[in-house]
Amino acid sequence: MSSFSTSIHQVVTQALLDLKEAQAKGKIPKNPLSETHFLAAWTTNAIKKKRFDSDVVPTLTIWQRKARSLGKNAALVETFTAIKENYEHVFDENLKTKPVNKDQIVALCEALTSQQWMVNTDLEVGEKLNRHSGGQASLIICSQAFASNFEHGLLAKPISLYIRGDVAEALQAAYAQSLLLYKVTDYKSKVKYHGEYIIYANNDGEFLPELVTL
């Protein structure tokens, strides 16, 4: 079975291709409502016919329900396009996952520091860390994880980033280093007032990452 990342990339790529083909043949008008109806039916068909690996079915089901309840406001075309572009930004030339190295995460820390974030990788995060930043945007990575989650310079275990501040800014900084952030919580975490986001080995989580809109 493929990884979740490659499987969900395959899903959105095929969906967008099928939509484009249907529009080229004049079967589907180019407007948000018609496109949502098409993708809702496409998603339902993909689930029923088991077209893709089982690990993406829960995500397909969420999209199916979203399309039914929100109609054109479900913005599935925009979501599928963003997923495709975000993954392709971090994949290799063969559209496969590739290792995350420590230098990428160090560069992320340096970039946020240059943007006036308080960045700390020297604290050990236990059950609860009370860290005040005086209102300044803050990024904390547990010192123990920073020291032990890499093997030969490559990320081998998921590493948590504790973030307080403009998450969109952190996402953009991560994206610039070909890193995807996966949200665990956007507020309450082991570090007071910080949300928790994870970088997975190979950028390959088991659910969708937070998406950067290009």
N, C-alpha and C positions, 0 to 999 in steps of 0.2 A: 504494500500500500504506500502511496506517495505521502509526503509530509502535508500537513494542513496547508501550509503556505502555497506549495505548488498545486495542490488540489483546488483551493479556492481561486487561485489565479486562473487556472484552467476554466473554472466555472464562469467567471466574469468575462474572460476573453471570448469564450464561445457564445455567451449570451449577447454580447455586443456585436459580434460578427453576424449572428443570426438576425438580430434586429436590423443591422445595416443592410443585409441581403434582402430582407422583407421590404424595407423601405425603397431599395433600389428597384424592386419589382413592382412597386406601387401598391403593395398589399397593406402597408401600415403608413398612415400620415405622419409627417414630422411635427408632432406636437406632444407636449408632456403627458396629456391624458391617454392618448393612443399608445404612446411608448410604455407607459406604466401598465396598461391593460395587456400589452404584448408580453412584457417581462413577468407579470404576475402569472399569466398562463404558461409561459416558458418555464418558470420556476416550479409550478405545480406539476407540469409534465416531467421535469427532471427528477422530482421526488418520486413520482409514481413509477417511472421506468427505471429508477435506480441508475441513472446515467453516470453518477459520480461517486467517489468514495464516501463511505458512511459518516466520516468525521465532519463533512461539510453539510450534512442534512439539517442539523439544528439551525445553522445560519440560513440555509435556504428557507426553512420554515418561518423564521423571523421575517425575512423579506416578503414571503408570501402573505403573511398576516398584515405587514405594514402596508403593502400595496392595496389590500382589500379595505383597510380602515382609513387610509389617508389619501388614496387615489393619486392624482398627479403630485400632491405634496410629499409623497413618499420619496421622490427624487432618486429613483433607482438608477437611472442612467448616470447621474452625477456620482452616486455612490460606487457603482461598478467601475466607472472610469477612474475614480480616485484610487480604488483598490488596485486596479491594474497598473496604474502609473507608480504608485508607492512601492509595490513589490518589484516591478521591473527596475526601479532605481537601485535596489539592493541586491538583486539577483546577478548571477554571472552572465556571460554572453550566451549561454545555452538556456537561460531562463530557469536556472536551478539555484537553490540556496547556496550561499558561500559563507565561510567562517567569518566571525567577528573577532577582530584582534584588539588587544589592549590599547594600542596606539589610537584607535578610533575613539575610545571612551575617554582617554586622556585629552584628546583634541576637543571633544565635546566639553569637558570641564574647563579647558583653557578658553574656549569660545565664550562660554557663559560668564566666566570671570571677566573677560574683556567687555562684557555687556553689563558689568556692575552687579553680577550675582555674587552672593556669598557661597563659595563652593568649598566643601570639606570632605576629604576622604580619609581623615585621620581619627575619626571617632568610631568606636564600636557601638553598633546599634543593638541593644538588648530588647527586652520586652517592651520598654517604653523609654524613649529618650526625649527629654524636654529641652528643646533647642530654640533659643530666641534669636531672631535676626534683626530685631528693631524695625520691622516692616520691610526690610530689604529682601528681594527675591533670593531664594535659598535652594541649593542642591546639596544633598548629603548622600554619600555612598559609604556603607559600612566598611571600616578599615579591614576587618577580617575577611569579608567577601572580596574586597579589592585585592587582597594578598593571595587568596586561595582558590578563587573561582576560575583561574586561568591556567592553562597547561601549554607550555612552550609559546607563551604570548597570545594564545587563542582562547576565547571564552569557551569554557567547557560546561559551566553551570549557569543557570539564570542568575542575573545580578539585579538587585533592586536599587532604584533611584528614588530618593525621597525629595519631593518637589513642593516648594511653596513659592507662588508667584505666577507670572504669565506662562501658563502651560503651552500656549501656542508658540511662544518664543522658544521654549525648550524643545518643542517638537521640531521647529524649523532648524534649530542648531543641531539636533540629532540627525535630522534628515540630510543636512549638509555633510555629515560624516558617514552617510549610508547606514544609519541606525534607525530601527523602528522601536517605538515605545509602546508597551502593552499596559493598559491601565488596570490596576488592582482596585484602587480607591483614589478619589480625587481630593479627599480631605483627611479623614481619620486613619491614621496608620501608627506604626511603632514610634514615629517621630512626631511629636505634637505639632499640630497645625499643618503638617505636610501630607500630601497625597503620595501614594506609592505607585511607581511605574516600573516595569521590568524590561530589561533587554535580554533576550534569549540567545543562546548559542545559535549561530547561523541565521539570526533574525527570524527564527521559526517557532512562534508560539502556537498554541492549540486553539486560538481564537483570533479575531481580527485585531490588528494594532490600531492605535489612534492614527487617524489619517491626516496627512498634510495636503491641503488643497493648493494646487499649483496655479 
